[in-house]
Amino acid sequence: MKTEKEHKMNTDHYSIEDFKSIGKIDTHAHINTEGKTMIDEARKNNFRLMVMAVDVVPEYPPMVEQLRVRIKHFQEDPDVFTFSTAFTLDDWDDPDWSDKIIDQLKEDFSHGALGVKAWKNIGMEDRDAAGNLIMLDDPKFDPVFRFIKDQNKVLLSHAGEPKNCWLPLEEMTVKNDRDYFKDHPEYHMFLHPELPSYEDQMKARDEMLLKNPDITFIGTHLASLEWSVEEVAKFLDRFPKASVDLAERLSHIQYQSQQDYAKVRDFFARYQDRILYGTDFQQLEDTEPDELRKTMNERWMLDWKYLNTEEEMRVPELDDPVKGLYLEKEIIDKIYRLNAERIFPHAWSSAKR
């Protein structure tokens, strides 16, 4: 016979055992091969995927190839797979650049793309003919972003980097940032004081949104405000059409919940309609399938345990254990599925749950 407390727990919260039975959406993934490992593993675990194209070379294939692969998967696996497109800054100084990009996006949308991803090369890497860094609030983007809004598509943006990026490695708060910037010194802004500051990157992103108040926007990676749930809250209050995803930044939330558990839990409760689950998983031509499956299942289960239970656990990114947030079913359903279905209403049409 269950006690009243046990019955309430089962009614109000999901358990570890519920993981596979609950429909879920990973809104931040990358597949750059015709291989089906990630798609098959998602289907097996009751996940659907939003797979993003990104203007990052040579790590990813050219944009034409990225789109070919995404369209193929979309046609073959529409119950699991949907995608967003991207644009390059090639020929940026051409006076017709914006028109050419809009023509490309028209074509991509006609093949099923539901959004457009802008990456951190804008603001951190690509320059115009005069040698100036191209920032996200550049007027040349204005007609492109207006077109995205007018087509009822979603703008997704990875603007800047975690605030840790501007710190020395030994002062970074989570291991995954230390590992990434150790391996990618070109993006470790502490080593490049001549480049725009963290505040410059956030200001350019926010100025762009002020010019486009009606655009549906997802700030990927917690909008690069991962270091403070209070700052994410201010961002969401300032931009009512914006949401954020958790991809590769849940460790920062866990770090904060070690310091102030109640504040982090309250953030999820208050902004439950504006947060999307995502991982940043990627599958390339040389990705080893068994290793990818292992990575996916370990990450998914750790995240589920942290968000759904109040157990104490260890995660790879932190030295000390962290207590699960024990979020209610209503909040979990929104973060893992309902928010994504609202933002992308025509996605996964054959698999609505």
Summary of the structure (lengths in Angstrom):
residues: 353
radius of gyration: 19.9
end to end distance: 31.7
largest distance: 74.8
contacts: 1125
relative contact order: 0.15
helix: 50%
strand: 13%
